[in-house]
């Protein structure tokens, strides 16, 4: 009976250390490939957009999302449908500025010449301007068509250099 408590305590400590070390071991054994574009679950993307747009009750529809991570940059692409009020709230909250949209911006910022996925077509929104800003180190670029209630959002962040 007197050995049970030390055995249980030792087992608990061992399990705790094993759980703490497991992510590092798995990352070493099965590293995540860099530069691979990964699709996001559309329900999770809808929830994330709702939180990010400060509109948890906004009805985001037809959400598609993808993300690419490299050592230099992490980029995410979103397409969605939502009412104008949610987008206006997002633009004001993030202090985005409206800029002219030209072919170079579409090519460089919105990757229109090499879309990450088949659903990514920011040109199809047929806009002449876009909104751009920085939020907590993340660059945001948004094209929104109020008539069709469709939007395309690109976010990118560069890791901090230590």
DSSP file (Angstrom, degrees, kcal/mol; ACC not computed):
  #  RESIDUE AA STRUCTURE BP1 BP2  ACC     N-H-->O    O-->H-N    N-H-->O    O-->H-N    TCO  KAPPA ALPHA  PHI   PSI    X-CA   Y-CA   Z-CA
    1    1 A X    >>        0   0    0      0, 0.0     3,-0.9     0, 0.0     4,-0.6   0.000 360.0 360.0 360.0 -35.3    0.0    0.0    0.0
    2    2 A X  T 34  +     0   0    0      1,-0.2     4,-0.5     2,-0.1     3,-0.0   0.678 360.0  54.3 -73.3 -13.6    2.8    2.4    0.8
    3    3 A X  T 3> S+     0   0    0      1,-0.1     4,-1.7     2,-0.1    -1,-0.2   0.568  88.9  77.9 -93.0  -9.1    4.2    2.0   -2.8
    4    4 A X  H <> S+     0   0    0     -3,-0.9     4,-2.9     2,-0.2     5,-0.2   0.935  90.5  51.4 -67.6 -46.6    1.0    2.9   -4.6
    5    5 A X  H  X S+     0   0    0     -4,-0.6     4,-2.6     1,-0.2     5,-0.2   0.928 111.9  45.5 -60.7 -47.5    1.3    6.7   -4.2
    6    6 A X  H  > S+     0   0    0     -4,-0.5     4,-2.5     2,-0.2    -1,-0.2   0.879 114.1  50.3 -63.4 -34.7    4.9    7.0   -5.5
    7    7 A X  H  X S+     0   0    0     -4,-1.7     4,-2.6     2,-0.2    -2,-0.2   0.938 112.8  45.3 -67.9 -45.0    4.0    4.7   -8.4
    8    8 A X  H  X S+     0   0    0     -4,-2.9     4,-2.5     2,-0.2    -2,-0.2   0.908 114.7  48.8 -63.1 -42.2    0.9    6.7   -9.3
    9    9 A X  H  X S+     0   0    0     -4,-2.6     4,-2.4    -5,-0.2    -2,-0.2   0.915 112.7  47.5 -65.1 -42.6    2.9   10.0   -8.9
   10   10 A X  H  X S+     0   0    0     -4,-2.5     4,-2.5     2,-0.2    -2,-0.2   0.904 112.5  49.4 -64.2 -41.8    5.7    8.6  -11.1
   11   11 A X  H  X S+     0   0    0     -4,-2.6     4,-2.6     2,-0.2    -2,-0.2   0.901 110.8  50.3 -63.5 -41.5    3.3    7.4  -13.7
   12   12 A X  H  X S+     0   0    0     -4,-2.5     4,-2.3     2,-0.2    -2,-0.2   0.913 111.7  47.4 -63.0 -43.6    1.5   10.8  -13.7
   13   13 A X  H  X S+     0   0    0     -4,-2.4     4,-2.5     2,-0.2     5,-0.2   0.920 112.1  50.4 -64.5 -43.0    4.8   12.7  -14.2
   14   14 A X  H  X S+     0   0    0     -4,-2.5     4,-2.5     1,-0.2    -2,-0.2   0.927 111.6  47.2 -60.8 -46.0    5.9   10.3  -16.9
   15   15 A X  H  X S+     0   0    0     -4,-2.6     4,-2.6     2,-0.2    -1,-0.2   0.900 111.7  51.6 -63.2 -41.3    2.6   10.8  -18.8
   16   16 A X  H  X S+     0   0    0     -4,-2.3     4,-2.0     2,-0.2    -2,-0.2   0.924 112.1  45.1 -61.9 -45.4    2.8   14.6  -18.4
   17   17 A X  H  X S+     0   0    0     -4,-2.5     4,-2.0     2,-0.2    -2,-0.2   0.907 112.6  51.9 -65.3 -41.2    6.4   14.6  -19.8
   18   18 A X  H  X S+     0   0    0     -4,-2.5     4,-1.7     1,-0.2    -2,-0.2   0.909 111.0  47.4 -62.5 -41.9    5.4   12.3  -22.7
   19   19 A X  H  X S+     0   0    0     -4,-2.6     4,-0.6     1,-0.2    -1,-0.2   0.855 112.0  50.4 -67.8 -34.2    2.4   14.5  -23.6
   20   20 A X  H  < S+     0   0    0     -4,-2.0     4,-0.3    -5,-0.2    -1,-0.2   0.841 115.7  41.5 -71.3 -32.6    4.6   17.7  -23.4
   21   21 A X  H >X S+     0   0    0     -4,-2.0     4,-2.1     1,-0.2     3,-0.6   0.717  93.2  84.6 -88.0 -23.3    7.3   16.1  -25.7
   22   22 A X  H 3X S+     0   0    0     -4,-1.7     4,-2.9     1,-0.2     5,-0.3   0.865  86.4  52.0 -53.2 -47.4    5.0   14.4  -28.2
   23   23 A X  H 3X S+     0   0    0     -4,-0.6     4,-2.1     1,-0.2    -1,-0.2   0.888 111.7  47.8 -60.0 -36.3    4.3   17.5  -30.5
   24   24 A X  H <> S+     0   0    0     -3,-0.6     4,-1.7    -4,-0.3    -1,-0.2   0.898 113.1  47.4 -70.2 -39.8    8.1   18.1  -30.9
   25   25 A X  H  X S+     0   0    0     -4,-2.1     4,-2.7     2,-0.2     5,-0.2   0.929 113.1  48.4 -66.0 -45.0    8.8   14.5  -31.6
   26   26 A X  H  X S+     0   0    0     -4,-2.9     4,-3.3     1,-0.2    -2,-0.2   0.880 110.1  52.0 -63.8 -37.4    6.0   14.3  -34.2
   27   27 A X  H  < S+     0   0    0     -4,-2.1    -1,-0.2    -5,-0.3    -2,-0.2   0.865 112.8  46.1 -66.1 -34.5    7.2   17.5  -35.8
   28   28 A X  H  < S+     0   0    0     -4,-1.7     3,-0.4    -5,-0.1    -2,-0.2   0.909 120.1  38.1 -72.2 -42.7   10.7   16.0  -36.1
   29   29 A X  H  < S+     0   0    0     -4,-2.7     2,-0.4     1,-0.3    -2,-0.2   0.903 132.1  25.9 -76.7 -42.3    9.5   12.6  -37.4
   30   30 A X  S  < S-     0   0    0     -4,-3.3    -1,-0.3    -5,-0.2    -2,-0.1  -0.674  83.5-168.8-121.8  74.5    6.7   14.0  -39.7
   31   31 A X        -     0   0    0     -3,-0.4     2,-0.4    -2,-0.4    -3,-0.1  -0.307  28.0-110.0 -67.1 148.7    7.7   17.6  -40.6
   32   32 A X        -     0   0    0     -5,-0.1     2,-0.2     1,-0.1    -1,-0.1  -0.637  35.7-117.0 -77.1 130.0    5.1   19.8  -42.3
   33   33 A X    >   -     0   0    0     -2,-0.4     3,-0.7     1,-0.1     2,-0.2  -0.479  28.6-130.6 -69.6 134.7    6.0   20.4  -45.9
   34   34 A X  T 3  S+     0   0    0      1,-0.2    36,-0.2    -2,-0.2     3,-0.1  -0.568  83.8  23.9 -85.1 149.6    6.7   24.0  -46.6
   35   35 A X  T 3  S+     0   0    0     34,-2.5     2,-0.4     1,-0.3    -1,-0.2   0.526  85.4 132.5  79.4   5.3    5.1   25.8  -49.5
   36   36 A X    <   -     0   0    0     -3,-0.7    33,-0.6    33,-0.4     2,-0.5  -0.765  55.3-131.8 -90.9 132.7    2.2   23.4  -49.7
   37   37 A X  E     -A   68   0A   0     -2,-0.4     2,-0.4    31,-0.2    31,-0.2  -0.731  23.8-163.1 -86.6 126.8   -1.2   25.1  -50.0
   38   38 A X  E     -A   67   0A   0     29,-3.1    29,-2.5    -2,-0.5     2,-0.2  -0.920  12.7-132.0-114.2 134.8   -3.7   23.6  -47.6
   39   39 A X  E     -A   66   0A   0     -2,-0.4     2,-0.3    27,-0.2    27,-0.3  -0.565  20.4-136.7 -81.1 147.2   -7.5   24.0  -47.8
   40   40 A X        -     0   0    0     25,-2.5    25,-0.4    -2,-0.2     2,-0.2  -0.740  26.7 -98.1-101.7 152.6   -9.4   25.0  -44.7
   41   41 A X     >  -     0   0    0     -2,-0.3     4,-2.5     1,-0.1     5,-0.2  -0.525  32.2-135.7 -64.6 130.7  -12.7   23.5  -43.5
   42   42 A X  H  > S+     0   0    0     -2,-0.2     4,-2.3     1,-0.2    -1,-0.1   0.838 102.3  52.5 -66.1 -32.2  -15.4   25.9  -44.8
   43   43 A X  H  > S+     0   0    0      2,-0.2     4,-2.2     1,-0.2    -1,-0.2   0.925 111.8  45.6 -66.9 -42.8  -17.3   25.8  -41.4
   44   44 A X  H  > S+     0   0    0      1,-0.2     4,-2.5     2,-0.2    -2,-0.2   0.887 112.5  51.6 -65.6 -38.3  -14.1   26.7  -39.5
   45   45 A X  H  X S+     0   0    0     -4,-2.5     4,-2.6     2,-0.2    -2,-0.2   0.889 108.3  51.8 -65.5 -39.0  -13.3   29.4  -42.1
   46   46 A X  H  X S+     0   0    0     -4,-2.3     4,-2.3     2,-0.2    -2,-0.2   0.927 111.6  46.7 -61.0 -45.3  -16.8   30.9  -41.7
   47   47 A X  H  X S+     0   0    0     -4,-2.2     4,-2.1     2,-0.2    -2,-0.2   0.914 112.6  49.7 -63.6 -42.7  -16.4   31.0  -37.9
   48   48 A X  H  X S+     0   0    0     -4,-2.5     4,-2.9     1,-0.2    -2,-0.2   0.917 111.1  48.6 -63.7 -43.4  -12.9   32.6  -38.2
   49   49 A X  H  X S+     0   0    0     -4,-2.6     4,-3.1     1,-0.2     6,-0.3   0.893 108.8  54.8 -63.7 -38.9  -14.2   35.2  -40.6
   50   50 A X  H  <>S+     0   0    0     -4,-2.3     5,-2.4     2,-0.2    -1,-0.2   0.905 113.2  41.4 -60.5 -42.2  -17.1   36.0  -38.3
   51   51 A X  H ><5S+     0   0    0     -4,-2.1     3,-1.2     3,-0.2    -2,-0.2   0.926 117.1  47.7 -69.7 -45.0  -14.7   36.6  -35.4
   52   52 A X  H 3<5S+     0   0    0     -4,-2.9    -2,-0.2     1,-0.3    -3,-0.2   0.872 111.8  49.0 -66.5 -37.4  -12.3   38.5  -37.6
   53   53 A X  T 3<5S-     0   0    0     -4,-3.1    -1,-0.3    -5,-0.2    -2,-0.2   0.388 110.4-122.4 -82.3   4.6  -15.0   40.7  -39.1
   54   54 A X  T < 5S+     0   0    0     -3,-1.2    -3,-0.2    -5,-0.1     2,-0.1   0.814  85.8 108.1  57.9  31.4  -16.3   41.4  -35.7
   55   55 A X    > < +     0   0    0     -5,-2.4     3,-1.8    -6,-0.3    -4,-0.1  -0.585  34.2 165.0-136.3  70.0  -19.6   40.0  -36.9
   56   56 A X  T 3  S+     0   0    0      1,-0.3    -5,-0.1    -2,-0.1    -6,-0.1   0.775  82.6  48.5 -62.8 -22.6  -20.2   36.6  -35.3
   57   57 A X  T 3  S+     0   0    0     -7,-0.2    -1,-0.3    -3,-0.1     2,-0.1   0.443  83.6 117.5 -95.7   0.3  -23.9   36.7  -36.3
   58   58 A X  S <  S-     0   0    0     -3,-1.8     2,-1.3    -8,-0.1    -8,-0.1  -0.415  71.0-124.2 -65.7 143.3  -23.1   37.7  -39.9
   59   59 A X        -     0   0    0     -2,-0.1     2,-0.3    -9,-0.0    24,-0.1  -0.672  30.0-170.3 -94.6  83.8  -24.2   35.0  -42.3
   60   60 A X        -     0   0    0     -2,-1.3     2,-0.3    22,-0.1    22,-0.2  -0.587  10.7-173.6 -73.6 132.9  -21.1   34.1  -44.3
   61   61 A X  E     + B   0  81A   0     20,-2.7    20,-1.9    -2,-0.3    -2,-0.0  -0.889  54.1  14.5-127.6 158.1  -21.9   31.9  -47.2
   62   62 A X  E    S-     0   0A   0     -2,-0.3     2,-0.4     1,-0.2    -1,-0.2   0.861  78.5-179.8  50.0  45.3  -20.0   30.0  -49.8
   63   63 A X  E     +     0   0A   0     -3,-0.2     2,-0.4    17,-0.1    17,-0.2  -0.620  10.7 176.6 -82.1 131.6  -16.7   30.4  -47.9
   64   64 A X  E     + B   0  79A   0     15,-2.1    15,-2.2    -2,-0.4     2,-0.3  -0.988   5.8 177.2-129.0 140.9  -13.6   28.9  -49.3
   65   65 A X  E     + B   0  78A   0    -25,-0.4   -25,-2.5    -2,-0.4     2,-0.3  -0.998   9.6 175.4-147.3 148.0  -10.2   29.2  -47.7
   66   66 A X  E     -AB  39  77A   0     11,-2.0    11,-2.5    -2,-0.3     2,-0.4  -0.973  10.3-157.9-147.0 158.6   -6.6   28.1  -48.2
   67   67 A X  E     -AB  38  76A   0    -29,-2.5   -29,-3.1    -2,-0.3     2,-0.4  -0.999   5.2-166.1-144.2 143.1   -3.3   28.8  -46.6
   68   68 A X  E     -AB  37  75A   0      7,-3.0     7,-2.9    -2,-0.4     2,-0.5  -0.998  10.4-167.7-129.6 130.0    0.3   28.5  -47.6
   69   69 A X  E     + B   0  74A   0    -33,-0.6   -34,-2.5    -2,-0.4   -33,-0.4  -0.971  14.3 158.9-123.7 129.8    3.2   28.7  -45.0
   70   70 A X        -     0   0    0      3,-2.7    -2,-0.0    -2,-0.5   -37,-0.0  -0.793  55.2 -98.8-130.2 177.9    6.9   29.1  -45.7
   71   71 A X  S    S+     0   0    0     -2,-0.3    88,-0.3     1,-0.2     3,-0.1   0.825 123.3  44.5 -67.5 -29.1    9.7   30.3  -43.5
   72   72 A X  S    S-     0   0    0      1,-0.2     2,-0.3    86,-0.1    87,-0.2   0.796 125.0  -1.4 -84.9 -30.1    9.5   33.7  -45.1
   73   73 A X        -     0   0    0     85,-0.2    -3,-2.7     2,-0.0     2,-0.5  -0.998  48.2-142.3-162.2 151.4    5.7   34.2  -45.1
   74   74 A X  E     -BC  69 157A   0     83,-2.4    83,-2.1    -2,-0.3     2,-0.4  -0.992  27.8-175.6-120.1 123.5    2.3   32.8  -44.2
   75   75 A X  E     -BC  68 156A   0     -7,-2.9    -7,-3.0    -2,-0.5     2,-0.4  -0.948   7.1-171.2-124.1 139.9   -0.5   33.7  -46.7
   76   76 A X  E     -BC  67 155A   0     79,-2.7    79,-2.5    -2,-0.4     2,-0.4  -0.984   6.3-158.0-130.1 143.2   -4.2   32.9  -46.5
   77   77 A X  E     -BC  66 154A   0    -11,-2.5   -11,-2.0    -2,-0.4     2,-0.4  -0.964  11.8-178.9-120.5 135.7   -6.9   33.3  -49.2
   78   78 A X  E     -BC  65 153A   0     75,-2.5    75,-2.8    -2,-0.4     2,-0.4  -0.997  10.1-174.7-133.1 137.6  -10.6   33.6  -48.5
   79   79 A X  E     +BC  64 152A   0    -15,-2.2   -15,-2.1    -2,-0.4     2,-0.3  -0.979  24.9 149.3-123.8 146.4  -13.6   34.0  -50.8
   80   80 A X  E     - C   0 151A   0     71,-2.0    71,-2.7    -2,-0.4     2,-0.4  -0.972  41.7-124.8-162.3 168.1  -17.0   34.5  -49.3
   81   81 A X  E     +BC  61 150A   0    -20,-1.9   -20,-2.7    -2,-0.3     2,-0.3  -0.999  42.3 145.3-124.5 132.3  -20.5   36.0  -49.6
   82   82 A X        -     0   0    0     67,-2.0   -22,-0.1    -2,-0.4    -2,-0.1  -0.980  50.0 -85.3-160.3 157.8  -21.7   38.3  -46.8
   83   83 A X    >>  -     0   0    0     -2,-0.3     4,-1.1   -24,-0.1     3,-0.7  -0.278  41.7-112.1 -67.7 156.2  -23.9   41.4  -46.4
   84   84 A X  H 3> S+     0   0    0      1,-0.2     4,-2.8     2,-0.2     5,-0.2   0.809 109.2  66.3 -60.1 -35.8  -22.3   44.8  -46.8
   85   85 A X  H 3> S+     0   0    0      1,-0.2     4,-2.4     2,-0.2    -1,-0.2   0.880  99.8  50.9 -59.0 -40.0  -22.7   45.8  -43.1
   86   86 A X  H <> S+     0   0    0     -3,-0.7     4,-2.0     2,-0.2    -1,-0.2   0.904 112.0  46.9 -64.4 -40.6  -20.2   43.2  -42.0
   87   87 A X  H  X S+     0   0    0     -4,-1.1     4,-2.8     2,-0.2    -2,-0.2   0.904 111.0  51.4 -68.8 -41.1  -17.6   44.3  -44.5
   88   88 A X  H  X S+     0   0    0     -4,-2.8     4,-2.4     2,-0.2     5,-0.2   0.923 110.0  49.7 -60.6 -43.5  -18.1   48.0  -43.6
   89   89 A X  H  X S+     0   0    0     -4,-2.4     4,-2.7    -5,-0.2    -1,-0.2   0.910 111.9  49.0 -60.3 -42.8  -17.6   47.1  -40.0
   90   90 A X  H  X S+     0   0    0     -4,-2.0     4,-2.4     2,-0.2    -2,-0.2   0.923 110.6  49.8 -62.6 -46.4  -14.4   45.2  -40.9
   91   91 A X  H  <>S+     0   0    0     -4,-2.8     5,-2.1     1,-0.2     4,-0.4   0.910 116.0  42.0 -61.5 -43.6  -13.0   48.0  -43.0
   92   92 A X  H  <5S+     0   0    0     -4,-2.4     3,-0.5     3,-0.2    -2,-0.2   0.905 114.9  49.7 -71.4 -41.3  -13.6   50.6  -40.3
   93   93 A X  H  <5S+     0   0    0     -4,-2.7    -2,-0.2     1,-0.2    -1,-0.2   0.887 117.6  39.4 -66.2 -38.9  -12.4   48.4  -37.4
   94   94 A X  T  <5S-     0   0    0     -4,-2.4    40,-0.3    -5,-0.2    -1,-0.2   0.448 106.4-127.4 -91.4  -0.8   -9.1   47.5  -39.2
   95   95 A X  T   5 -     0   0    0     -3,-0.5    39,-0.2    -4,-0.4     2,-0.2   0.913  40.9-179.8  55.7  47.7   -8.7   51.0  -40.6
   96   96 A X      < -     0   0    0     -5,-2.1     2,-0.4    -6,-0.2    37,-0.2  -0.537  17.4-140.4 -78.2 145.2   -8.3   49.8  -44.2
   97   97 A X  E     -D  132   0A   0     35,-3.0    35,-2.5    -2,-0.2     2,-0.5  -0.836  14.3-120.3-107.9 146.4   -7.7   52.4  -46.9
   98   98 A X  E     +D  131   0A   0     -2,-0.4     2,-0.3    33,-0.2    33,-0.2  -0.727  37.8 174.8 -88.3 129.3   -9.3   52.3  -50.3
   99   99 A X  E     -D  130   0A   0     31,-3.1    31,-2.5    -2,-0.5     2,-0.2  -0.876  36.9 -89.7-130.5 161.0   -6.8   52.1  -53.2
  100  100 A X  E     -D  129   0A   0     -2,-0.3     2,-0.6    29,-0.2    29,-0.3  -0.484  37.0-139.2 -71.9 141.0   -7.0   51.8  -57.0
  101  101 A X        +     0   0    0     27,-3.0     2,-0.2    -2,-0.2    -1,-0.0  -0.902  30.8 164.9-104.9 120.5   -6.9   48.2  -58.3
  102  102 A X     >  -     0   0    0     -2,-0.6     4,-2.3     1,-0.0     5,-0.2  -0.714  52.5 -91.1-126.3 179.5   -4.8   47.6  -61.4
  103  103 A X  H  > S+     0   0    0     -2,-0.2     4,-2.3     1,-0.2     5,-0.2   0.848 122.7  54.0 -62.7 -36.1   -3.4   44.6  -63.2
  104  104 A X  H  > S+     0   0    0      2,-0.2     4,-3.1     1,-0.2     5,-0.3   0.913 109.3  47.4 -66.3 -41.8   -0.1   44.7  -61.2
  105  105 A X  H  >>S+     0   0    0      2,-0.2     4,-2.2     1,-0.2     5,-1.5   0.924 112.4  50.2 -64.2 -43.9   -1.9   44.7  -57.9
  106  106 A X  H  <5S+     0   0    0     -4,-2.3     6,-2.4     3,-0.2    -2,-0.2   0.911 115.9  43.2 -59.2 -41.7   -4.0   41.8  -59.0
  107  107 A X  H  <5S+     0   0    0     -4,-2.3     4,-0.4     4,-0.2     6,-0.2   0.939 124.6  31.7 -70.8 -47.2   -1.0   39.9  -60.2
  108  108 A X  H  <5S+     0   0    0     -4,-3.1    -3,-0.2    -5,-0.2    -2,-0.2   0.932 132.0  24.9 -80.9 -48.2    1.3   40.6  -57.2
  109  109 A X  T  <5S+     0   0    0     -4,-2.2    -3,-0.2    -5,-0.3    -2,-0.1   0.866 131.5  34.6 -88.8 -38.4   -1.0   40.9  -54.2
  110  110 A X  S   <S-     0   0    0     -5,-1.5    12,-0.3    -4,-0.2    -3,-0.2   0.389  93.8-133.5-102.3   3.6   -4.0   38.8  -55.3
  111  111 A X        +     0   0    0     -4,-0.4     3,-0.3    -6,-0.3    -4,-0.2   0.846  45.6 158.5  52.9  41.1   -2.1   36.1  -57.3
  112  112 A X        +     0   0    0     -6,-2.4     3,-0.5     1,-0.2    -5,-0.2   0.798  69.4  51.9 -69.7 -26.7   -4.5   36.4  -60.2
  113  113 A X  S    S+     0   0    0      1,-0.3    -1,-0.2    -6,-0.2     2,-0.2   0.796 124.7  26.1 -78.9 -27.2   -2.0   35.0  -62.7
  114  114 A X  S    S-     0   0    0     -3,-0.3    -1,-0.3    -7,-0.2    -2,-0.1  -0.624  85.4-163.5-132.9  74.4   -1.3   31.9  -60.6
  115  115 A X        -     0   0    0     -3,-0.5    -3,-0.1    -2,-0.2    -4,-0.1  -0.289  19.6-136.3 -63.9 143.0   -4.4   31.3  -58.4
  116  116 A X  S    S+     0   0    0      1,-0.1     2,-0.3    -5,-0.1    -1,-0.1   0.791  85.2  11.9 -69.7 -26.8   -3.8   29.1  -55.4
  117  117 A X  S >  S-     0   0    0      3,-0.1     3,-1.3   -51,-0.1    -1,-0.1  -0.937  80.4-106.0-145.0 164.5   -7.0   27.2  -56.0
  118  118 A X  T 3  S+     0   0    0     -2,-0.3    -3,-0.1     1,-0.3    -1,-0.1   0.806 117.5  55.9 -63.4 -30.4   -9.7   26.8  -58.8
  119  119 A X  T 3  S+     0   0    0      1,-0.1     2,-1.0   -40,-0.0    -1,-0.3   0.549  82.4 100.9 -80.4  -6.6  -12.2   28.9  -56.8
  120  120 A X    <   +     0   0    0     -3,-1.3     2,-0.1     1,-0.1    -5,-0.1  -0.701  35.7 140.5 -87.7 103.0   -9.8   31.9  -56.5
  121  121 A X    >   +     0   0    0     -2,-1.0     3,-1.1     1,-0.1     4,-0.3  -0.600  12.6 165.5-140.7  75.5  -10.9   34.5  -59.1
  122  122 A X  G >  S+     0   0    0    -12,-0.3     3,-1.3     1,-0.3     5,-0.3   0.782  76.7  65.2 -65.6 -24.4  -10.6   38.0  -57.7
  123  123 A X  G >  S+     0   0    0      1,-0.2     3,-2.0     2,-0.2    -1,-0.3   0.837  88.8  68.5 -63.0 -30.7  -10.9   39.5  -61.2
  124  124 A X  G <  S+     0   0    0     -3,-1.1    -1,-0.2     1,-0.3    -2,-0.2   0.671  84.4  69.7 -65.6 -16.6  -14.4   38.1  -61.4
  125  125 A X  G <  S-     0   0    0     -3,-1.3    -1,-0.3    -4,-0.3    -2,-0.2   0.679  94.2-146.8 -74.2 -16.2  -15.5   40.6  -58.7
  126  126 A X    <   +     0   0    0     -3,-2.0     2,-0.3    -4,-0.3    -2,-0.1   0.914  39.6 151.9  52.1  55.6  -15.0   43.3  -61.4
  127  127 A X        -     0   0    0     -5,-0.3    -1,-0.2    -4,-0.1    -2,-0.1  -0.803  43.6-156.0-112.6 155.5  -13.9   46.1  -59.1
  128  128 A X  S    S+     0   0    0     -2,-0.3   -27,-3.0   -28,-0.0     2,-0.3   0.378  80.0  41.6-108.5  -0.4  -11.6   49.0  -59.7
  129  129 A X  E     -D  100   0A   0    -29,-0.3    15,-0.3    15,-0.1     2,-0.3  -0.955  60.5-169.9-142.3 162.5  -10.6   49.5  -56.1
  130  130 A X  E     -D   99   0A   0    -31,-2.5   -31,-3.1    -2,-0.3     2,-0.4  -0.907  24.2-114.1-143.8 170.0   -9.6   47.4  -53.1
  131  131 A X  E     -DE  98 142A   0     11,-3.0    11,-3.0    -2,-0.3     2,-0.4  -0.920  31.9-179.1-114.4 136.4   -9.0   47.9  -49.4
  132  132 A X  E     +DE  97 141A   0    -35,-2.5   -35,-3.0    -2,-0.4     2,-0.3  -0.975  13.6 130.3-136.8 146.9   -5.6   47.5  -47.8
  133  133 A X  E     - E   0 140A   0      7,-2.0     7,-3.2    -2,-0.4     2,-0.4  -0.978  44.8-104.1-173.4-178.4   -4.2   47.7  -44.3
  134  134 A X  E     - E   0 139A   0    -40,-0.3     2,-0.4    -2,-0.3     5,-0.2  -0.992  24.6-175.9-127.5 132.2   -2.2   46.2  -41.6
  135  135 A X  E >  S- E   0 138A   0      3,-2.8     3,-1.8    -2,-0.4   -41,-0.0  -0.953  74.7 -25.6-131.7 112.4   -3.6   44.5  -38.5
  136  136 A X  T 3  S-     0   0    0     -2,-0.4     3,-0.1     1,-0.3    -1,-0.1   0.879 127.7 -46.9  52.8  44.5   -1.2   43.3  -35.8
  137  137 A X  T 3  S+     0   0    0      1,-0.2    21,-0.5    20,-0.0     2,-0.5   0.373 114.9 118.1  83.8  -4.6    1.6   42.8  -38.3
  138  138 A X  E <   -EF 135 157A   0     -3,-1.8    -3,-2.8    19,-0.1     2,-0.4  -0.844  61.1-135.6-100.0 127.4   -0.7   41.0  -40.8
  139  139 A X  E     -EF 134 156A   0     17,-3.0    17,-1.9    -2,-0.5     2,-0.4  -0.678  22.4-162.6 -81.4 131.1   -1.2   42.7  -44.2
  140  140 A X  E     +EF 133 155A   0     -7,-3.2    -7,-2.0    -2,-0.4     2,-0.4  -0.935  13.4 179.6-117.1 137.5   -4.8   42.6  -45.4
  141  141 A X  E     -EF 132 154A   0     13,-2.0    13,-2.7    -2,-0.4     2,-0.4  -0.972  10.0-176.8-138.3 123.2   -6.1   43.1  -48.9
  142  142 A X  E     -EF 131 153A   0    -11,-3.0   -11,-3.0    -2,-0.4     2,-0.5  -0.969  15.8-171.7-128.3 131.5   -9.8   43.0  -49.6
  143  143 A X  E     + F   0 152A   0      9,-2.7     9,-2.6    -2,-0.4     2,-0.4  -0.989  18.4 179.3-115.0 130.0  -11.9   43.2  -52.8
  144  144 A X  E     - F   0 151A   0     -2,-0.5     2,-0.7   -15,-0.3     7,-0.2  -0.996  22.0-158.5-137.3 133.5  -15.6   43.4  -52.2
  145  145 A X  E  >> - F   0 150A   0      5,-3.0     4,-1.4    -2,-0.4     5,-1.2  -0.929   6.0-167.6-108.9 107.8  -18.5   43.7  -54.6
  146  146 A X  T  45S+     0   0    0     -2,-0.7   -62,-0.2     1,-0.2    -1,-0.1   0.789  84.0  58.6 -68.2 -28.5  -21.6   45.1  -52.8
  147  147 A X  T  45S+     0   0    0      1,-0.2    -1,-0.2     3,-0.1   -63,-0.0   0.926 120.1  26.4 -68.1 -43.5  -24.0   44.3  -55.6
  148  148 A X  T  45S-     0   0    0      2,-0.1    -2,-0.2   -23,-0.1    -1,-0.2   0.533 101.3-130.8 -94.7  -7.8  -23.2   40.5  -55.5
  149  149 A X  T  <5 +     0   0    0     -4,-1.4   -67,-2.0     1,-0.2     2,-0.3   0.776  60.9 138.7  61.6  29.5  -22.2   40.5  -51.8
  150  150 A X  E   < -CF  81 145A   0     -5,-1.2    -5,-3.0   -69,-0.2     2,-0.3  -0.809  29.1-177.5-106.5 145.9  -19.0   38.6  -52.8
  151  151 A X  E     -CF  80 144A   0    -71,-2.7   -71,-2.0    -2,-0.3     2,-0.4  -0.963  19.0-156.7-140.7 158.3  -15.6   39.3  -51.4
  152  152 A X  E     -CF  79 143A   0     -9,-2.6    -9,-2.7    -2,-0.3     2,-0.4  -0.994  16.3-172.2-134.9 126.9  -12.0   38.1  -51.7
  153  153 A X  E     -CF  78 142A   0    -75,-2.8   -75,-2.5    -2,-0.4     2,-0.4  -0.975   7.2-170.6-126.0 131.6   -9.5   38.5  -48.9
  154  154 A X  E     -CF  77 141A   0    -13,-2.7   -13,-2.0    -2,-0.4     2,-0.4  -0.984   8.0-176.7-118.6 130.7   -5.8   37.9  -48.9
  155  155 A X  E     +CF  76 140A   0    -79,-2.5   -79,-2.7    -2,-0.4     2,-0.3  -0.970   3.5 175.3-124.3 143.8   -3.8   38.0  -45.6
  156  156 A X  E     -CF  75 139A   0    -17,-1.9   -17,-3.0    -2,-0.4     2,-0.4  -0.998   7.0-175.7-147.0 147.4   -0.1   37.6  -45.2
  157  157 A X  E     -CF  74 138A   0    -83,-2.1   -83,-2.4    -2,-0.3     2,-0.5  -0.999  16.2-145.0-142.9 139.1    2.3   37.9  -42.3
  158  158 A X        -     0   0    0    -21,-0.5   -85,-0.2    -2,-0.4   -86,-0.1  -0.893  32.0-112.5-102.8 132.1    6.1   37.6  -42.2
  159  159 A X        -     0   0    0     -2,-0.5     2,-0.2   -88,-0.3    -1,-0.0  -0.261  37.0 -99.9 -63.0 149.6    7.5   36.0  -39.1
  160  160 A X        -     0   0    0      1,-0.1     2,-0.4     2,-0.0    -1,-0.1  -0.493  34.0-125.5 -69.9 135.4    9.5   38.2  -36.8
  161  161 A X              0   0    0     -2,-0.2    -1,-0.1     1,-0.1    -3,-0.0  -0.695 360.0 360.0 -83.5 129.9   13.2   37.9  -37.2
  162  162 A X              0   0    0     -2,-0.4    -1,-0.1     0, 0.0    -2,-0.0   0.440 360.0 360.0 -94.0 360.0   15.0   37.0  -33.9
